[in-house]
Amino acid sequence: MCGIVGLYLKSETLSDDLGRLTALMLHEMRGRGPDSAGFAVYGSPESGSKLVLLSETDAVNWTEIGHRLEAAQGAAIDISPIANHAVLRTEGDGQAARDWLIAHAPEVTVLSVGQSIELFKGIGDPDLVAERFGLAGRSGTHAIAHTRMATESAVTTAGSHPFSTGADTCLVHNGSLSNHNGLRRRLENSGERFQTENDSEVAAGYLAARMRSGDTLSEAVKAALKDLDGFYTFAIGTAEGFAVVRDPIACKPAVMAETDDWVAMSSEFRAIAKLPGVEHARIWEPKPSQIYSWSRSA
C-alpha cells in the first residue's frame, strides 16, 4: 500500500508555506499507510554539515555522542534533541561523521546528512508524526513524505521512509524490489553503508552511490531503471530539486500536477487537491520508465 507525496516550489512566495502544504498532503495519505510516516524538507543550505539522528531507545545520551564525535573528528559539534531525534551540526566532513556514527554508535540511526536536508520519521498516525516534528511550521524549497503500511516487516521507526545514505539525497518508495539483496552486497563491497534491512534503503544507496561517482540525478535514475528489478514508484529529493519515476510496468499508483508556482506528486489526486491554484494545474499520470525531474539549475 503506502502513500507518497512530493512538493517542489517553483515560486519563492510559497516557501514559508512548504511545511503546511506538505502536511496537508500527508494527511490525505493516512489511509494508505497508518502505521508510520516520515518526511524530508529541503531548506537554505547551511555552512558545514547537518545530520539528523534517531534513537529507538530512551537510554541514548546525545551529549555524550556529540562529545565522542567531536573528539574523533577534531571539529566542534552542536547537537539539539527533538523527541527521539537529534539534529547534529558540524564543520567537519558530514559523510565521515555518518560513517563514524554507524561504526561507533550502534544505538543511533543516521537518517540524513547534508547542508539542506532535514529528515524525520516516526511510528503511529502520520498526522501525529508531522505534529511531533513541526512539519507544518517548516519552510523551504521542496519536500517529500511517506506514509507506510508495513506488510513485509515489523513496524519500526528506522524502517519507515524516507531513506537517505548520501549527502542531501533521499528517497520514498511505493512497491517492492526483487533483487535488493544482491544489489546490497554489491554496494556494500564498494563501501556503501546500510542501517536497515529495508529494500528502499538499498534503492536510496544505489542512487547516492551513482551520484557520488559523477552521475546527475537523471543519469542515476536512468541507470536504476536497468539495475533495479521489481515494481515501484520513487520520489527522490536532492539539494537541487526532485524527481519521480515509475518502473516499466507502473502498477503502483501515481499522479502529478504542475502550475507556475509548484510541481506536486502523490499516490492519489486527493492529496494534490488541497494545493493553492490547483484548478489551473496541468494534471497527468506519469508514464512507465519516464523520468520527471525539476531542479534549480535546470
C-alpha positions as CSV (number, residue, x, y, z in Angstrom):
1,M,0.0,0.0,0.0
2,C,1.9,3.1,1.3
3,G,1.4,6.7,0.2
4,I,3.8,9.2,-1.3
5,V,3.7,12.9,-1.6
6,G,6.2,15.4,-3.0
7,L,6.1,19.1,-3.4
8,Y,8.6,21.3,-5.3
9,L,8.1,25.1,-5.1
10,K,8.9,27.0,-8.3
11,S,8.0,30.3,-6.6
12,E,9.7,31.7,-3.5
13,T,6.5,33.3,-2.4
14,L,5.3,29.9,-1.1
15,S,8.5,28.9,0.7
16,D,7.1,29.8,4.2
17,D,4.1,27.5,3.4
18,L,6.1,24.5,2.3
19,G,5.7,22.5,5.5
20,R,2.0,23.4,6.0
21,L,1.2,22.3,2.4
22,T,3.2,19.1,2.7
23,A,1.4,18.3,6.0
24,L,-2.0,18.8,4.3
25,M,-0.9,16.4,1.5
26,L,0.4,13.9,4.0
27,H,-2.9,14.0,5.9
28,E,-4.7,12.7,2.8
29,M,-2.4,9.7,2.6
30,R,-3.1,8.4,6.2
31,G,-5.4,5.7,4.9
32,R,-2.7,4.3,2.6
33,G,-0.1,4.0,5.5
34,P,-1.5,4.3,9.0
35,D,1.4,2.7,11.0
36,S,4.2,5.1,10.4
37,A,5.3,8.2,8.4
38,G,8.3,10.4,7.6
39,F,9.2,13.5,5.7
40,A,12.3,15.3,4.4
41,V,12.3,19.1,4.0
42,Y,14.9,21.0,2.0
43,G,15.8,24.5,3.2
44,S,18.5,27.0,2.6
45,P,22.0,25.5,2.6
46,E,23.9,25.8,5.8
47,S,27.7,26.1,6.3
48,G,29.2,22.8,7.4
49,S,27.1,19.7,7.6
50,K,23.8,18.8,9.3
51,L,22.9,15.3,10.4
52,V,19.5,14.1,11.7
53,L,19.9,11.2,14.1
54,L,17.3,8.7,15.5
55,S,17.4,6.6,18.6
56,E,14.7,4.0,19.3
57,T,15.8,3.7,22.9
58,D,15.4,6.2,25.7
59,A,18.8,5.4,27.0
60,V,20.8,7.3,24.4
61,N,22.9,10.2,25.7
62,W,23.1,12.7,22.8
63,T,25.6,15.0,24.6
64,E,28.0,12.1,25.1
65,I,27.6,11.0,21.5
66,G,28.4,14.6,20.4
67,H,31.5,14.7,22.6
68,R,32.8,11.4,21.2
69,L,32.3,12.5,17.6
70,E,33.9,15.9,18.4
71,A,37.0,14.1,19.7
72,A,37.1,11.7,16.8
73,Q,36.7,14.5,14.1
74,G,38.5,17.3,15.8
75,A,35.6,19.6,14.8
76,A,33.1,21.4,17.0
77,I,29.7,19.7,17.4
78,D,26.3,21.2,18.2
79,I,23.5,18.7,18.9
80,S,19.9,19.5,19.6
81,P,17.4,16.8,20.6
82,I,13.9,16.7,19.2
83,A,11.8,13.9,20.7
84,N,13.7,10.7,19.9
85,H,15.7,12.5,17.2
86,A,18.6,15.0,17.3
87,V,19.9,17.5,14.8
88,L,23.7,17.5,14.8
89,R,25.7,20.2,13.2
90,T,29.4,20.1,12.5
91,E,32.0,22.0,10.5
92,G,33.7,18.6,9.8
93,D,33.1,16.2,7.0
94,G,29.4,15.2,7.1
95,Q,29.8,11.9,5.3
96,A,32.8,11.0,7.6
97,A,30.6,11.8,10.6
98,R,27.9,9.5,9.3
99,D,30.4,6.7,8.8
100,W,31.8,7.2,12.3
101,L,28.3,7.2,13.9
102,I,27.3,4.0,12.1
103,A,30.5,2.3,13.3
104,H,30.8,3.6,16.8
105,A,27.2,4.5,17.9
106,P,25.1,1.4,17.1
107,E,22.2,2.7,19.2
108,V,21.8,5.6,16.7
109,T,20.4,5.6,13.2
110,V,21.7,8.4,10.9
111,L,18.6,9.5,9.0
112,S,20.2,12.2,6.8
113,V,23.3,14.2,6.2
114,G,23.9,17.3,4.1
115,Q,23.6,21.1,4.1
116,S,19.9,21.5,3.1
117,I,18.0,18.3,4.2
118,E,16.3,17.6,7.5
119,L,14.6,14.2,7.7
120,F,12.3,12.9,10.4
121,K,10.2,9.8,10.8
122,G,8.1,8.0,13.4
123,I,5.6,5.3,14.3
124,G,1.9,6.0,14.5
125,D,-0.7,8.2,12.9
126,P,1.0,10.3,10.2
127,D,-0.7,13.5,11.5
128,L,0.9,12.9,14.9
129,V,4.3,12.3,13.4
130,A,4.0,15.5,11.4
131,E,2.9,17.4,14.5
132,R,5.7,15.9,16.7
133,F,8.4,17.2,14.4
134,G,6.8,20.5,13.5
135,L,6.3,19.8,9.8
136,A,3.6,22.5,9.3
137,G,5.9,25.2,10.6
138,R,8.8,24.4,8.3
139,S,9.9,26.5,5.3
140,G,12.0,25.6,2.3
141,T,12.1,24.8,-1.4
142,H,10.8,21.3,-1.6
143,A,9.8,18.3,0.4
144,I,8.9,14.6,0.1
145,A,6.9,12.5,2.6
146,H,5.6,9.0,3.0
147,T,3.0,7.0,4.9
148,R,3.8,3.3,5.5
149,M,1.8,0.2,5.8
150,A,4.4,-2.4,6.9
151,T,3.1,-5.5,5.0
152,E,6.5,-7.3,4.9
153,S,8.4,-6.3,8.0
154,A,8.0,-5.1,11.6
155,V,6.7,-1.6,12.3
156,T,9.8,0.3,13.4
157,T,10.8,4.0,13.1
158,A,14.1,3.1,11.4
159,G,12.2,1.1,8.8
160,S,10.0,3.9,7.8
161,H,10.6,6.2,4.8
162,P,12.3,8.4,3.6
163,F,15.7,6.8,3.3
164,S,19.0,8.6,2.8
165,T,22.5,7.4,2.5
166,G,24.2,10.2,0.6
167,A,24.5,14.0,1.2
168,D,21.2,15.8,0.6
169,T,19.7,12.8,-1.2
170,C,16.7,10.9,-0.1
171,L,14.0,8.6,-1.5
172,V,10.5,7.4,-0.8
173,H,9.1,4.2,-2.4
174,N,5.8,2.6,-3.0
175,G,6.3,-1.0,-4.2
176,S,8.8,-3.8,-3.8
177,L,12.2,-4.7,-5.2
178,S,13.1,-8.3,-6.0
179,N,16.9,-8.0,-6.4
180,H,17.8,-5.8,-3.5
181,N,19.8,-8.4,-1.5
182,G,22.3,-8.9,-4.4
183,L,22.4,-5.2,-5.0
184,R,23.0,-4.6,-1.3
185,R,26.0,-6.9,-1.3
186,R,27.5,-5.2,-4.4
187,L,27.0,-1.7,-2.9
188,E,28.5,-2.8,0.5
189,N,31.5,-4.2,-1.3
190,S,32.1,-0.8,-2.9
191,G,31.8,1.0,0.5
192,E,28.1,1.8,0.9
193,R,26.8,1.6,4.5
194,F,23.2,0.5,5.3
195,Q,21.4,0.5,8.6
196,T,18.2,-1.4,8.0
197,E,17.0,-4.4,6.0
198,N,14.5,-2.3,4.0
199,D,14.7,-2.7,0.2
200,S,14.0,1.0,-0.2
201,E,17.3,1.9,1.7
202,V,19.1,-0.1,-1.0
203,A,17.5,1.9,-3.7
204,A,18.5,5.1,-1.9
205,G,22.0,3.8,-1.5
206,Y,22.2,2.9,-5.2
207,L,21.2,6.4,-6.3
208,A,23.6,8.0,-3.8
209,A,26.5,5.8,-5.0
210,R,25.8,6.7,-8.6
211,M,25.7,10.4,-7.9
212,R,28.9,10.2,-5.8
213,S,30.6,8.6,-8.8
214,G,29.6,11.6,-11.0
215,D,26.1,10.8,-12.3
216,T,23.5,13.6,-12.4
217,L,20.2,12.7,-10.8
218,S,18.6,11.9,-14.1
219,E,21.5,9.7,-15.1
220,A,21.4,7.8,-11.8
221,V,17.6,7.2,-12.2
222,K,18.0,6.1,-15.8
223,A,20.6,3.5,-14.6
224,A,18.2,2.4,-11.9
225,L,15.6,1.5,-14.4
226,K,18.0,-1.1,-15.7
227,D,19.5,-2.3,-12.4
228,L,16.5,-2.4,-10.1
229,D,14.0,-5.2,-10.6
230,G,10.5,-5.0,-9.1
231,F,7.6,-2.7,-9.1
232,Y,8.0,0.8,-7.7
233,T,7.1,4.4,-7.8
234,F,10.0,6.6,-6.5
235,A,10.0,10.2,-5.4
236,I,13.6,11.4,-4.9
237,G,14.9,14.5,-3.3
238,T,18.3,16.3,-3.8
239,A,19.6,19.7,-2.7
240,E,18.7,21.0,-6.2
241,G,15.2,19.5,-6.7
242,F,13.3,16.3,-7.0
243,A,12.4,13.6,-9.4
244,V,9.7,11.0,-9.9
245,V,10.0,7.7,-11.8
246,R,7.8,4.5,-12.1
247,D,9.0,1.1,-13.2
248,P,8.3,-0.3,-16.7
249,I,5.1,-1.9,-15.6
250,A,3.9,1.0,-13.5
251,C,1.4,-0.9,-11.4
252,K,1.7,1.4,-8.4
253,P,-0.5,4.5,-8.5
254,A,0.9,8.0,-9.0
255,V,-0.4,11.3,-10.2
256,M,1.4,14.6,-10.9
257,A,0.3,18.2,-11.3
258,E,2.1,21.5,-12.2
259,T,1.4,25.2,-12.1
260,D,3.5,28.3,-12.5
261,D,4.2,28.1,-8.7
262,W,4.7,24.4,-7.9
263,V,5.1,20.8,-9.0
264,A,3.4,18.1,-6.9
265,M,3.1,14.3,-7.0
266,S,1.2,11.9,-4.9
267,S,-0.2,8.3,-4.9
268,E,-3.7,9.8,-5.2
269,F,-5.0,13.1,-6.5
270,R,-6.9,13.9,-3.3
271,A,-3.6,15.0,-1.7
272,I,-2.8,17.4,-4.6
273,A,-6.4,18.8,-4.5
274,K,-5.5,20.7,-1.3
275,L,-2.9,22.9,-3.0
276,P,-3.4,26.6,-3.9
277,G,-4.2,27.2,-7.6
278,V,-4.8,23.5,-8.3
279,E,-7.8,24.5,-10.5
280,H,-5.2,25.9,-13.0
281,A,-2.8,22.9,-12.9
282,R,-1.8,20.6,-15.7
283,I,-2.5,17.1,-14.3
284,W,-1.2,13.8,-15.6
285,E,-0.3,10.3,-14.7
286,P,3.5,9.7,-15.0
287,K,4.3,7.2,-17.8
288,P,6.2,4.0,-17.2
289,S,10.0,4.3,-17.2
290,Q,9.9,8.1,-17.9
291,I,11.9,10.3,-15.6
292,Y,10.3,13.6,-14.4
293,S,12.6,16.0,-12.7
294,W,12.8,19.6,-11.7
295,S,15.8,21.4,-10.3
296,R,17.2,24.9,-9.5
297,S,19.9,24.5,-12.2
298,A,17.6,23.2,-14.9
